[in-house]
Amino acid sequence: RNYARDRVQGRPYGQPAGAAIVHHPDVRRMLLDMKSRIDAMRAIAYYTAGQMDRAHQADGADTRIAQATVDLLTPVVKAWCTENSIQIASTGIQVHGGMGFVEETGAAQHLRDARITTIYEGTTGIQSNDLVGRKIARDKGVTVAKLIAEMRSDATSLPYSAELLVGVDAVEKAVAFILATNDLNPERVAAGAVPFLHLFGSVVGGWLVLKAAAKAKAKAAAEGDDTGFYGSKEVIAQHYATHVLPHAAGYLSSILNGSASTLGFAEDQF
Ligand SMILES: Cc1cc2nc3c(=O)[nH]c(=O)nc-3n(C[C@H](O)[C@H](O)[C@H](O)COP(=O)(O)OP(=O)(O)OC[C@H]3O[C@@H](n4cnc5c(N)ncnc54)[C@H](O)[C@@H]3O)c2cc1C
């Protein structure tokens, strides 16, 4: 962000000569993409940690539901957040241009550091198999159905509810496919496990980003100022809803239809 505010290159539309690259629409897109994904990642991690606390402190059925939610979301926190970290660190290099590729800015080191996180402590492939296999199919979809119902009921009072509901519908269709297919054709489900991780992570993350925006809007109104931290949450949510959530449809298509190519390619054709 600091580099984008300092670096002068080209003349951004509608700006005086000498304006920094932070005024270029594409640089703004990249910075907001990084910021909104980081908000979603933090929100999923905090939400899961909150469920952990509930699992320790609640009674009876509430304890079991909270623990099952922790179990469901743990592979998402690990694998979706680390996959995003690679994308974010790579975008960070892009914001710096050539200075990002060479060592002085430190941007490239962030990408190298992020790159290992999808490999150790369970690769993304293994975490995604855990998500679709143990946490959804073996659970018969009970815990994920509760989360889907909660997201659906929240959506009515959240900004960008239409975008969220498209994502929630996609998760529901994908879960139905997993439950109907896993017993007889687990390899078809496994072929779509990582796309499902991305679908599920981006929709749950979006739900929490939109919830944060709704809370922040009330705070900004109470403070009579929508230009600061609280005001920023609304635009971050708008960016997430219009740039990240629409990918849900693509992930769903890969989950439902993508195994034919993945499984159909002969070993010596690779
Ligand atoms: C820097 C670093 C530090 C490490 N630190 C530790 C440590 O402190 N303690 C420790 O115990 N280990 C550590 N490891 C090991 C790390 O946990 C393993 O590298 C990791 O679990 C992946 O195992 P692997 O390297 O054998 O890859 P493989 O298991 O051979 O994986 C290769 C590819 O095959 C995929 N794959 C494998 N099996 C499946 C499957 N069933 N379904 C779908 N895809 C599959 C993987 O997703 C991956 O894409 C470290 C590794 C590194 C590089």
The ligand as an ORCA input file, in Angstrom:
! r2SCAN-3c Opt
* xyz 0 1
  C      10.035    -26.682      4.908
  C       9.304    -27.902      5.381
  C       9.129    -28.099      6.738
  C       8.484    -29.249      7.203
  N       8.333    -29.417      8.557
  C       7.809    -30.577      9.020
  C       7.725    -30.827     10.417
  O       8.142    -30.014     11.236
  N       7.198    -32.011     10.850
  C       6.733    -32.939      9.955
  O       6.267    -33.995     10.394
  N       6.789    -32.716      8.627
  C       7.314    -31.566      8.125
  N       7.381    -31.357      6.769
  C       6.853    -32.380      5.862
  C       5.517    -31.964      5.284
  O       4.501    -32.132      6.240
  C       5.269    -32.803      4.028
  O       6.161    -32.331      3.031
  C       3.820    -32.685      3.564
  O       2.950    -33.346      4.448
  C       3.618    -33.296      2.164
  O       4.093    -34.606      2.130
  P       5.127    -35.028      1.000
  O       6.210    -34.009      0.928
  O       5.509    -36.448      1.254
  O       4.315    -34.889     -0.347
  P       3.371    -36.001     -0.975
  O       2.500    -36.596      0.100
  O       4.171    -36.951     -1.795
  O       2.477    -35.107     -1.912
  C       2.766    -34.828     -3.283
  C       1.480    -34.370     -3.958
  O       0.548    -35.439     -3.964
  C      -0.662    -35.031     -3.365
  N      -1.246    -36.148     -2.628
  C      -0.619    -37.067     -1.880
  N      -1.507    -37.910     -1.337
  C      -2.731    -37.521     -1.761
  C      -4.061    -37.990     -1.551
  N      -4.324    -39.033     -0.762
  N      -5.077    -37.338     -2.144
  C      -4.838    -36.268     -2.928
  N      -3.612    -35.772     -3.164
  C      -2.563    -36.390     -2.589
  C      -0.292    -33.902     -2.436
  O      -1.400    -33.040     -2.177
  C       0.802    -33.194     -3.218
  O       0.232    -32.338     -4.161
  C       8.015    -30.209      6.280
  C       8.190    -29.986      4.906
  C       8.827    -28.858      4.452
  C       9.015    -28.695      2.949
*
